[in-house]
Amino acid sequence: MTGKYGNLLKKARGENSEADKDNKSAPLDTTKQEAVKPALQLDANTENMTEAETVKEKEVSLTIKVPRSWRQHWVAECKREGKTLKEVVAEMLTEKYGLP
């Protein structure tokens, strides 16, 4: 007699009773497998594209510690120019190090 979840586990593993008796694994059905698609596909010609069109990855946090007065000053200057601090920092890093 199998355990409480034995039949469910066998079904999930794809085991059948004949394979268990013969100690053989069931053959894999490769006809129904789908090809794995890459998560990020960038076009080869990205020179003419804008930065927003080029970046299709998930954004992550970039954190640095600075004095509060500096941050307040930088945010105020960015607002005067009609930009965000994120845009300015990203532009400066891209200018200095380029894009991957």
Summary of the structure (lengths in Angstrom):
residues: 100
radius of gyration: 27.4
end to end distance: 58.5
largest distance: 76.5
contacts: 127
relative contact order: 0.06
helix: 48%
strand: 0%
